[in-house]
Amino acid sequence: MTEVTAQLNNYRQSPRKVRVVADVMRGKSVKEAKTKLTFITKRATGPLHKLLDSAIANAKNKGMSADNLFVKSITVDGGSILYRRRPAARGSAHPIRKRTSHIKIMLVEKN
């Protein structure tokens, strides 16, 4: 069982929102995962679709068949946080944390 990975670092959306879409893909065949991504109306589906295509291309470069691939694991971890300030009453400021995500997908060929 050879594994193929692809990774997307510092994607500018919070991990909590990306995990909702990633959970749908986990454990599915590549064809089924692509179909599900097409019909989900979330912003994260575009980059995840491109990441899945990248992982499939990596598998083809290793000589694996795209028909037998399935998503073994997909992890969404927190990336670096951009700290900003928002003006508040009486000259004070409230913090704003703009979160990023690190996404890693692992494909495995089914026998």
N, C-alpha and C positions, 0 to 999 in steps of 0.2 A: 504494500500500500504506500505509494509515493504521495507526498503532500506538496501542495503548491500554495504559496501565500502571495498576498498583495496587501499593501498598506497605504493608508491616507493619513497624513499627519497635519495637525493644526487646522482642521476643518472648522470654520467659524460658525458653529452652532452648538448649543449645549448638549452634553452627552445624554441627558435625560430624554431629550426630544428625539435624538438619533436612535436610541435603544428601542423605541417603540417600533420603528421600521425594521431594525436589525433582528428583532425577535421573530418577525414574520418569516425571515429568510432562513433562519437556523434549522438545519436538518433536512432541508428540501433539496431536490435535484436542481441543477442549474437552470434547466428549462422552466421548471415550476416557479423558482425564485424570480426569474426574469418576468414571468407572467404576472405574478403577484405585485412586483414593483411597478408594473405598468399601470395598475388600477388603484394604487394607493395615492391619495391626494395629500402628501406631506412634502415639505421642501427637501428633506433628506433623501428622497428617492432618486433624484438626479445624480448626485455624487456617488451614492451606493450602486447605482446602475453602472456607472463608469468604472467603479472599483471592481465590480463583478466581471465586467468585460476585460479589465486588465488581468485579473486572475486567470480567466479563461485563456487569454493570449499567452500568459506565462506557462500554462499547462500544455498548450499546443507546441510551444518552443521546446518543451521537454519530451514531446512525442506522445502525449496522452490524448485520448479521444474525448471530445467535448460532450459526447452523448452519455458517457458513463460517469460524469463528474457530479458530485453533490457537495453541499456546504457542510463541512464537518464542524467548523466553529466560526463565529464572528464575534469579536470583542470590541466594545466601545469604551474607551478609557478617557479620563479627563486630560486635556492638554494644558498648555499655558493659559493663564488668565490675564486679560487686559484690564487693568484697574483704571476706572474713570471716576470723576466726581460730578455730582449734580447739585446746583445751587439750592439751598433750602432757606427757611425763614431766619431772620436776624443775622444774616451774613454767615451762617454755618453751611456745611456741605454734607451730603449723604453719598455713600459709596455706591458705585455701580460696578458689578463684576461681569465682564463680557467673556463668556466661557468658550473654549475650543475643545475639539474632540480628536482623539487618535483612534482610527478605525483599522482593524486588522481582520482579514478574511482568510480562511484556510479551506482549500478544496481538496477532496480525496477522490480517487477513482474507485468506483464500485466494480467488483468482479462479476 
